Amino acid sequence: MRTLRTSNTPGIGSTKPESPVEHSGKTTPAGRKFKHFTLPPILRRNSKSNSHVSFPDVPNTSSLLAAPQKELLTFEQNLERNRLSAAGQQLIDREEHLYGRISEVVQPTTEREKEKEQLARDRKGLLSHIDLAVKSSLSPDKDRLEALKSAVKAILQEEEQDRRWLKQESKQPFWRPSECRRHHDTVIQSLVEECMVNAELPPKESNKLRSSLQRDICGKGRRLQEDLLMVVKDVKGCYPEDMDICNLYGKIYHQAFSAEMRKIAEYGLGMIDCSYLLHWVNVAYPEILQNLELTKAINPEALGKLLTEELTTHLENQYLTHQETEVQTLINKVLNVEEQAWREGSVPELRDNCYFSPLAIDVIQFVHAAFESVETVLGDTSKVQMIACLLKDFLNSYKKFQEKVLKGSNNRNSGTVIMANLSCVEQFRDYIVKKADLFPVDIKECCLSIVADMKNCGYRYLTSPIHKDLKSQYRSLGTPIWLEKKHVFEKLLEGINKHTQDVTGLTDSCHQELLSQLHLEVTVEYVRRLLKRKIKLRDKEMQEQAARSVWEDGQRLNQLFTEAGSREEWLSDILARIAEVLKLQDISSIQLEIVTLGQAYPDLSDVQVTALLSLKSNLSASAVKTIKKTLLDIQDSTSSQDGPSFFSKVLGFH
């Protein structure tokens, strides 16, 4: 005799009913009532085997008499109370009785067929209730979870029954295999699609968005987030772990949201809606999936991207091109306004006694807003290179404008325009340094090089009239008159002091920068005049006198400029080292001092060393050659270029 194997393993996957006494008979249309079906002894499952018929066990009558009486529930009652696994087990028992079983009582064929038809109708009713329980998974009803747990257990019972029938050779019922698990997944698919279609934002939040498309995207994204959190927190506990229900919901929600986003992306989107969609694709949606609660149960990596790479690239290029055009238009307009004002002879606005231009503030604001927009929309700072290139191109145009101003020095407003723009150049430099991570290395270096050139040209323009006025005092430096008469250098200091007092219209930082630049240029001119060799220091006494003068001049020059605001205190060290070379008489000592000077300032040249040593007219040509060779050997053996640049600026002393 063939029997269907059943499992006695308890748990959610078991075919064991919720209560062993819940299975009662089924009332037939004819009014006959079957008594509660129990397999005859010969068909009972043996505890040692699930596949063989066993002899009846002797019942323990004392335990039966002691057991409390429980309510016997009909199939309809179990169904009504959402005890779906119990109802399902009742149907499975009837199925085993009607298909391929030897009954205790042989029933007429017609009566048996009626029972099969009724069983089929009852199965439809059960499956309908299971569907309803699954569809209610995401509802706020508190009782839904108990119904869902029972529905899941009923589904697993059906799956187990399918597997048992596959092992049998007898004819199975037409509904086998029932494939309840697959149907369950289809129901969830339908549920999710319905949730996404009906997703809406609360009116208060909806009114904050600018278009119906944005409200649609945000509503669907919010629904996805809330529902997945509910799945992880509540629904997950109704399923066995091997069903991986969280990843199933995650996959279906992802597919549904992706399909909606693809439909939207294929429309002809305006730029505002395009950027909003890209923000959800690149930033908002990935942030939802990275929620700590969700990542514990859902693998975001397995879901993939919302849009295809091809479609995303198309939208991103559209967005970036728009950003490029918009920013370029805005910053070019700012520069055009600045140039037009200069041509018309307008003097920049005075703010706190400083000439002011809004150019840098406006350009930086537009560029930085574009940087932030790209990062917000695309979620990737590596894609801001296009905007960084725009700033580089703008700075080149700005530099050309400055060159026009410098050439048009006859314009009475050129000096004030240069002062205002020196502050702008400083702001650009500070922004590029502060936001260096937004710039590709080559673009950053190019931008900093441009602003450095603009700064140097601007300050040279302002210091040129000062040097022109001091030219007569410069001429006496490094001459016998300078060495014999102290008032020569005094006059130079007085002239410098007067000019430093007269400089106005610059911001504090630019004023300090100008004084530092002037300090450097005056020191360079001082050394250049010394190296012109207008004086011959024939003996030790003259050399020591010249050394004292150079050292004292360096100290006084440094004091004047640092008190005025210069930051270049290191310049006094150069004159002190030159003074030491002039004072020393021992060849080896001079040799050591020259080497020390060359190491401190790697741009010291062979020609400059020759000119300096030529001041000591009592030094032999062979001694000069030895000293220079030692310096050259040291410079060749070391590649250090860490020292400040100074001697490379000392030109035209031949």
C-alpha positions in Angstrom: 0.0 0.0 0.0 1.4 3.5 -1.0 1.2 6.4 1.5 2.2 10.0 1.3 5.2 10.9 3.6 4.7 13.6 6.1 7.0 15.5 8.4 6.7 15.5 12.2 9.3 18.3 12.6 7.8 21.1 14.6 8.3 24.8 13.7 7.2 27.2 11.1 8.0 24.8 8.3 6.1 21.9 9.9 2.8 20.5 8.7 1.7 20.1 12.3 -1.5 22.2 12.9 -1.6 25.1 15.3 -3.7 23.0 17.6 -4.1 19.2 17.4 -7.9 19.6 18.1 -8.7 22.4 15.7 -9.5 20.0 12.8 -13.2 19.2 12.6 -15.3 17.9 9.9 -16.6 19.7 6.8 -20.4 20.0 6.2 -21.3 18.9 2.7 -24.0 20.4 0.6 -26.1 17.3 1.2 -26.1 18.2 4.9 -24.0 15.2 5.9 -21.3 16.0 8.4 -18.0 14.2 8.4 -16.7 13.3 11.7 -13.3 14.7 12.6 -10.9 12.9 10.2 -8.2 10.7 11.8 -6.1 8.4 9.8 -6.8 4.7 10.7 -4.2 3.0 12.7 -2.7 1.3 9.8 -2.0 4.7 8.1 -0.6 6.5 11.1 3.0 7.9 10.8 5.4 5.9 12.8 7.7 7.9 15.1 10.7 6.0 13.7 9.9 6.3 10.0 8.0 8.7 7.8 7.7 6.4 4.8 6.4 3.1 6.1 3.2 1.9 7.5 3.4 1.0 11.2 1.3 -1.1 13.5 -1.0 0.8 15.8 0.4 2.0 19.1 -1.4 1.3 22.3 -3.0 4.5 23.4 -2.1 6.0 26.8 -5.7 6.3 28.1 -4.7 7.9 31.4 -3.1 10.9 29.5 -6.2 11.2 27.3 -8.5 11.3 30.2 -6.3 13.9 32.0 -6.0 16.2 28.9 -8.3 19.3 29.1 -11.1 19.6 26.6 -10.4 22.2 23.8 -12.8 23.8 21.4 -13.0 21.9 18.1 -12.9 24.5 15.2 -14.2 23.9 11.8 -12.3 24.9 8.7 -14.5 27.9 8.3 -13.9 29.0 11.9 -10.1 28.7 11.5 -10.4 30.7 8.3 -12.5 33.4 9.9 -10.0 33.7 12.8 -7.0 33.9 10.4 -5.7 30.6 11.8 -4.5 29.9 8.3 -1.9 27.2 9.0 -4.5 25.2 11.0 -7.0 25.6 8.2 -4.4 24.6 5.7 -3.5 21.5 7.6 -7.2 20.5 7.7 -7.2 20.8 3.9 -4.0 18.8 3.5 -5.5 16.0 5.7 -8.7 15.9 3.6 -6.5 15.9 0.5 -4.6 12.9 1.7 -7.9 11.2 2.5 -9.4 11.8 -0.9 -6.4 11.2 -3.2 -4.5 8.0 -3.2 -5.7 6.8 0.3 -7.6 3.7 1.5 -10.5 5.0 3.6 -12.0 3.2 6.6 -15.3 3.4 4.8 -15.6 3.0 1.1 -17.6 6.0 -0.3 -19.6 6.1 -3.5 -17.7 7.7 -6.4 -20.3 10.5 -6.7 -20.0 11.4 -3.1 -16.2 11.3 -3.2 -16.2 13.6 -6.3 -18.4 16.1 -4.4 -15.9 16.1 -1.6 -13.0 16.8 -4.0 -15.0 19.7 -5.5 -15.6 21.1 -2.1 -12.0 20.7 -1.2 -11.0 22.6 -4.3 -13.4 25.5 -3.3 -12.1 25.5 0.2 -8.5 25.7 -1.1 -9.5 28.8 -3.1 -10.9 30.3 0.0 -7.7 29.5 2.0 -5.4 30.9 -0.7 -7.5 34.1 -0.9 -7.1 34.6 2.9 -3.3 33.9 2.6 -3.1 36.6 -0.2 -5.0 39.0 2.0 -2.7 38.4 4.9 0.4 39.0 2.7 -1.2 42.1 1.1 -1.8 43.5 4.6 1.9 43.1 5.6 2.6 46.8 5.3 -0.7 48.1 6.8 -0.9 49.7 10.2 -3.2 47.1 11.5 -1.7 45.6 14.7 -3.3 42.1 14.2 -1.8 41.8 10.7 1.4 40.2 12.0 -0.2 37.2 13.6 -2.2 36.6 10.5 0.9 36.9 8.4 2.8 34.5 10.6 0.0 31.9 10.2 -0.1 32.6 6.4 3.6 32.0 6.0 3.3 28.8 8.0 0.5 27.7 5.7 2.6 28.5 2.6 5.4 26.4 4.0 3.0 23.5 4.6 1.8 23.8 1.0 5.4 23.7 -0.2 6.1 20.6 1.9 3.0 18.9 0.5 4.1 19.7 -3.0 7.4 18.0 -2.3 5.7 14.9 -0.9 3.5 14.6 -4.0 6.5 14.7 -6.3 7.7 11.5 -4.6 4.5 9.7 -5.3 3.6 7.7 -8.4 -0.2 8.0 -7.9 -2.2 10.7 -9.6 -2.0 13.9 -7.7 -4.7 16.6 -7.4 -4.9 19.1 -10.2 -3.7 21.9 -8.0 -0.5 20.2 -7.3 2.1 21.5 -7.3 0.5 24.6 -5.8 3.7 26.7 -5.9 2.5 28.9 -3.1 5.9 30.3 -2.5 6.1 31.7 -6.1 2.6 33.0 -5.8 3.5 34.7 -2.5 6.4 36.5 -4.3 4.0 37.6 -7.0 1.6 39.0 -4.4 4.4 41.0 -2.8 5.3 42.3 -6.3 1.8 43.4 -6.8 1.6 45.0 -3.3 4.8 46.9 -3.8 3.8 48.2 -7.2 0.5 49.4 -5.8 2.2 51.1 -2.9 4.5 52.9 -5.3 1.7 54.0 -7.6 -0.3 55.4 -4.7 2.7 57.0 -2.8 2.1 60.6 -1.9 3.7 63.2 0.3 1.8 65.0 3.1 0.5 68.4 1.8 2.9 70.4 4.0 6.0 68.7 2.6 4.6 68.5 -1.0 4.2 72.3 -1.1 7.9 72.7 -0.5 8.8 71.1 -3.8 8.8 73.0 -7.1 7.1 70.6 -9.5 4.7 67.6 -9.6 7.6 65.5 -10.9 9.7 66.3 -7.8 6.7 65.5 -5.6 6.3 62.2 -7.4 9.9 61.2 -7.0 10.1 62.2 -3.4 6.8 60.6 -2.5 7.9 57.2 -4.0 11.3 57.5 -2.4 9.8 58.3 1.0 7.4 55.4 0.7 10.2 53.0 -0.2 12.2 54.1 2.8 9.3 53.8 5.3 8.1 50.4 3.9 11.5 48.8 4.0 12.1 50.0 7.6 8.7 48.4 8.4 9.8 45.2 6.7 13.0 45.0 8.7 11.4 45.9 12.0 8.1 44.0 11.9 7.6 41.8 8.8 11.0 40.1 9.1 9.9 38.3 12.3 7.0 36.6 10.6 9.3 34.7 8.2 11.9 32.0 8.6 15.5 33.2 7.9 15.9 31.1 4.8 13.1 33.0 3.0 15.3 36.1 3.2 12.2 38.3 3.1 14.1 41.6 3.6 16.2 41.2 0.5 13.1 40.1 -1.4 11.3 43.3 -0.5 14.4 45.3 -1.2 14.8 43.8 -4.6 11.2 44.3 -5.6 11.0 47.9 -4.2 14.3 48.7 -6.1 12.9 47.3 -9.3 9.6 49.2 -8.9 11.4 52.5 -8.1 13.9 52.0 -10.9 11.1 51.5 -13.4 9.4 54.7 -12.3 12.6 56.6 -12.5 13.4 55.3 -16.0 10.0 56.5 -17.2 10.6 59.9 -15.7 14.2 60.1 -17.1 13.0 59.4 -20.6 10.8 62.5 -20.6 12.3 65.8 -21.9 13.3 67.1 -18.5 13.9 70.7 -17.6 17.2 71.4 -15.8 15.6 71.8 -12.4 13.8 68.4 -12.6 16.9 66.8 -14.2 19.1 67.8 -11.3 16.5 66.7 -8.8 16.3 63.3 -10.4 20.1 62.9 -10.5 20.2 63.9 -6.8 17.9 61.0 -6.0 19.8 58.6 -8.2 23.3 59.5 -6.9 22.7 60.7 -3.4 19.3 60.4 -1.8 18.6 56.8 -2.7 22.0 55.4 -1.8 21.7 57.2 1.5 18.4 55.5 2.2 20.0 52.1 1.5 22.9 52.9 3.8 20.5 53.4 6.8 22.0 51.3 9.6 18.7 49.5 10.3 18.4 48.5 6.6 22.0 47.4 6.1 21.6 44.8 8.8 19.1 42.9 6.7 19.3 44.2 3.1 22.4 44.1 0.9 22.5 47.4 -1.1 25.3 46.2 -3.3 23.1 43.4 -4.7 20.5 45.9 -5.9 22.6 47.9 -8.3 21.9 51.4 -9.7 18.5 53.0 -10.2 19.3 53.9 -13.8 21.4 52.3 -16.4 24.9 53.8 -16.8 24.1 55.0 -20.3 21.0 56.9 -19.2 22.8 58.3 -16.1 25.7 59.5 -18.2 23.4 61.2 -20.6 21.6 63.1 -17.8 24.8 64.0 -16.0 26.3 65.4 -19.2 23.2 67.4 -19.8 23.4 68.7 -16.3 27.1 69.5 -16.3 26.9 71.3 -19.7 24.1 73.5 -18.3 26.2 74.2 -15.2 29.2 75.1 -17.3 27.2 77.4 -19.5 25.5 79.1 -16.6 28.6 79.7 -14.5 30.6 80.9 -17.5 27.9 83.4 -18.4 27.7 84.7 -14.9 31.5 85.1 -14.2 32.2 86.6 -17.6 29.4 89.2 -17.0 31.1 90.1 -13.7 34.4 90.7 -15.5 32.8 92.7 -18.2 31.2 95.0 -15.7 34.6 95.5 -14.0 36.3 96.3 -17.3 33.5 98.6 -18.4 33.7 100.6 -15.2 37.5 101.0 -15.6 37.1 102.2 -19.2 34.6 104.8 -18.1 37.0 106.1 -15.6 35.0 105.0 -12.5 36.9 104.9 -9.2 36.3 101.8 -7.1 34.1 102.2 -4.0 35.9 103.0 -0.8 35.0 100.8 2.2 36.8 101.5 5.5 39.3 103.7 3.5 40.1 100.7 1.2 39.3 100.5 -2.5 36.8 97.7 -2.9 35.7 95.5 -5.9 33.0 92.8 -5.5 34.5 90.8 -8.4 36.2 88.1 -6.4 33.2 87.7 -4.0 30.8 87.3 -6.9 32.9 84.9 -8.9 33.8 82.7 -6.0 30.1 82.6 -5.0 29.1 81.5 -8.4 31.9 78.9 -8.8 31.4 77.5 -5.3 27.7 77.3 -5.7 28.4 75.2 -8.8 30.8 73.0 -6.9 28.2 72.4 -4.2 25.5 71.8 -6.8 27.6 69.2 -8.6 28.4 67.4 -5.4 24.8 67.5 -4.2 23.4 66.3 -7.5 26.1 63.8 -8.5 27.4 62.9 -5.1 31.0 62.9 -6.5 33.5 65.7 -6.2 35.7 64.2 -8.9 33.1 65.5 -11.4 33.7 69.1 -10.6 36.8 69.3 -12.9 34.7 71.1 -15.5 33.9 73.9 -13.1 37.5 74.1 -11.9 38.6 74.6 -15.5 36.1 77.4 -15.8 37.8 79.2 -12.9 41.2 78.7 -14.5 39.9 80.2 -17.8 38.4 83.1 -15.9 41.6 83.9 -14.1 43.5 84.0 -17.4 40.9 86.5 -18.7 41.2 88.4 -15.5 45.0 88.6 -15.9 44.5 90.0 -19.4 42.3 92.7 -18.0 44.9 93.6 -15.4 47.5 93.8 -18.1 45.2 96.3 -19.9 45.0 98.4 -16.7 48.8 98.3 -16.2 49.4 99.5 -19.8 46.7 102.2 -19.5 48.5 103.8 -16.6 47.6 107.2 -17.9 44.0 106.5 -16.8 43.7 108.3 -13.5 41.7 105.4 -12.0 44.2 102.7 -12.9 46.1 102.8 -9.6 42.9 102.5 -7.6 41.6 99.7 -9.8 44.9 97.8 -9.2 44.5 98.3 -5.4 41.0 97.0 -5.5 41.9 94.0 -7.6 44.9 93.1 -5.4 42.4 92.3 -2.7 40.4 90.2 -5.2 43.6 88.3 -6.2 44.3 87.6 -2.6 40.7 86.2 -2.1 41.1 84.0 -5.2 44.4 82.6 -3.8 42.9 81.9 -0.4 39.9 80.2 -1.9 42.0 77.9 -4.1 44.3 77.0 -1.2 41.4 76.4 1.2 39.4 74.3 -1.3 42.4 72.5 -2.9 40.5 69.2 -2.7 38.0 70.4 -5.3 40.7 71.1 -7.9 42.7 68.6 -9.9 46.4 69.1 -9.0 47.4 70.5 -12.4 44.4 72.9 -12.4 45.1 74.1 -8.9 48.8 74.7 -9.6 47.9 76.6 -12.8 45.4 78.8 -10.9 47.9 79.6 -8.2 50.5 80.4 -10.7 48.2 82.9 -12.4 47.2 84.7 -9.2 50.9 84.8 -8.1 51.8 86.5 -11.4 48.9 88.9 -11.0 49.9 89.7 -7.4 53.6 90.4 -8.3 52.6 92.6 -11.3 50.1 94.5 -9.2 52.6 95.2 -6.4 55.4 96.1 -8.9 53.0 98.6 -10.4 52.5 100.2 -7.0 56.2 100.1 -6.0 57.6 101.3 -9.3 56.9 105.0 -8.6 58.6 104.6 -5.2 61.8 103.2 -6.8 61.7 105.9 -9.4 61.6 108.5 -6.7 64.4 106.8 -4.7 66.7 106.3 -7.7 69.0 109.2 -6.8 69.6 107.6 -3.3 70.2 104.2 -4.8 73.0 105.6 -7.0 75.2 106.3 -4.0 75.0 102.8 -2.6 78.2 100.8 -2.9 80.3 103.9 -3.7 83.1 105.7 -1.8 80.6 108.4 -0.8 78.3 105.8 0.8 81.2 104.4 2.7 82.5 107.8 3.9 79.2 109.7 4.6 76.5 108.2 6.8 73.9 110.7 5.5 73.7 108.9 2.2 71.9 106.0 3.6 70.0 108.3 6.0 68.4 110.0 3.0 67.4 106.7 1.5 65.7 105.6 4.8 63.9 109.0 5.0 62.6 108.5 1.4 61.4 105.0 2.1 59.7 106.0 5.3 57.8 108.8 3.6 56.5 106.5 0.9 55.4 103.8 3.4 53.4 106.5 5.2 51.8 107.7 2.0 50.5 104.3 0.9 46.7 104.2 1.4 43.7 102.6 -0.1 44.8 99.0 0.5 43.3 96.4 2.9 45.5 95.6 5.9 46.7 92.3 4.4 47.4 93.9 1.0 49.2 96.8 2.7 51.4 94.3 4.6 52.0 92.4 1.3 53.0 95.7 -0.4 55.5 96.6 2.3 56.9 93.1 2.2 57.4 93.4 -1.5 59.0 96.8 -1.2 61.3 95.5 1.6 62.4 92.7 -0.8 62.9 95.0 -3.7 64.9 97.6 -1.8 67.2 94.9 -0.4 67.6 93.4 -3.9 68.5 96.9 -5.2 71.0 97.4 -2.3 72.8 94.1 -3.1 72.8 94.9 -6.8 74.4 98.2 -6.2 77.1 96.6 -4.1 77.9 94.0 -6.8 78.4 96.7 -9.3 81.9 97.1 -7.8 81.9 100.9 -7.7 84.3 100.7 -4.8 87.6 98.9 -4.1 88.2 97.7 -0.6 92.0 97.5 -0.7 92.8 96.6 2.8 91.5 95.1 6.0 90.5 98.5 7.5 88.3 99.4 4.5 86.8 96.0 4.4 85.9 96.1 8.0 84.5 99.6 7.6 82.3 98.4 4.7 81.3 95.3 6.6 80.1 97.5 9.5 78.1 99.8 7.1 76.4 96.8 5.4 75.5 95.2 8.7 74.1 98.4 10.2 72.2 99.3 7.0 70.7 95.9 7.0 69.6 96.2 10.6 68.1 99.7 10.2 66.4 98.7 6.9 64.9 95.7 8.5 63.7 97.7 11.6 62.0 100.3 9.4 60.1 97.8 7.3 59.1 95.4 10.0 57.8 98.3 12.1 55.8 99.4 9.1 54.3 95.9 8.7 56.7 93.9 6.5 56.9 90.1 7.3 60.3 89.6 5.5 62.6 89.7 8.5 64.8 87.1 6.9 66.2 89.8 4.5 68.4 91.2 7.2 70.3 87.9 7.3 71.5 88.4 3.7 73.2 91.7 4.4 74.6 90.3 7.6 76.2 87.4 5.7 77.6 89.7 3.0 79.1 91.9 5.7 80.7 88.8 7.2 82.3 87.9 3.9 83.7 91.5 3.6 85.1 91.4 7.1 86.9 88.1 7.0 90.6 87.9 6.0 91.4 84.2 6.3 90.9 82.4 3.0 89.4 79.3 4.6 87.0 81.4 6.7 85.9 83.3 3.6 85.5 80.0 1.8 83.3 78.6 4.6 81.2 81.7 4.8 80.6 81.7 1.0 79.6 78.0 1.2 77.2 78.8 4.1 75.7 81.6 2.1 75.2 79.4 -0.9 73.5 76.7 1.2 71.2 79.2 2.7 70.3 80.7 -0.7 70.7 78.1 -3.4 70.1 80.6 -6.2 73.4 82.3 -5.5 75.3 82.2 -8.8 79.0 81.9 -9.7 78.9 85.4 -11.3 77.5 86.9 -8.1 80.2 85.2 -6.0 82.9 86.6 -8.3 81.4 90.1 -8.1 81.2 90.0 -4.2 84.8 88.7 -3.8 86.0 91.3 -6.3 85.1 94.0 -3.7 88.1 92.6 -1.7 90.7 93.8 -4.1 93.5 92.2 -2.0 92.1 88.7 -2.6 94.2 86.9 -5.3 92.7 85.4 -8.4 93.7 81.9 -7.3 92.0 82.3 -3.9 88.8 83.5 -5.7 89.0 80.5 -8.0 89.4 78.1 -5.0 86.5 79.6 -3.1 84.2 79.4 -6.2 85.2 75.8 -6.9 84.4 74.7 -3.3 81.0 76.3 -3.6 80.3 74.7 -6.9 81.3 71.3 -5.6 78.9 71.7 -2.6 76.1 72.8 -4.9 76.7 69.9 -7.2 76.6 67.3 -4.4 73.4 68.7 -2.9 70.1 69.2 -4.6 68.4 71.2 -1.8 66.4 74.1 -3.1 64.5 74.8 0.1 66.0 78.2 0.7 64.1 81.4 -0.3 64.6 82.9 -3.7 66.7 86.1 -3.5 69.8 86.2 -5.6 67.9 85.2 -8.8 66.2 88.6 -8.5 69.6 90.4 -8.3 70.3 91.3 -12.0 72.1 93.9 -14.1 75.1 94.4 -11.9 77.7 93.7 -14.5 
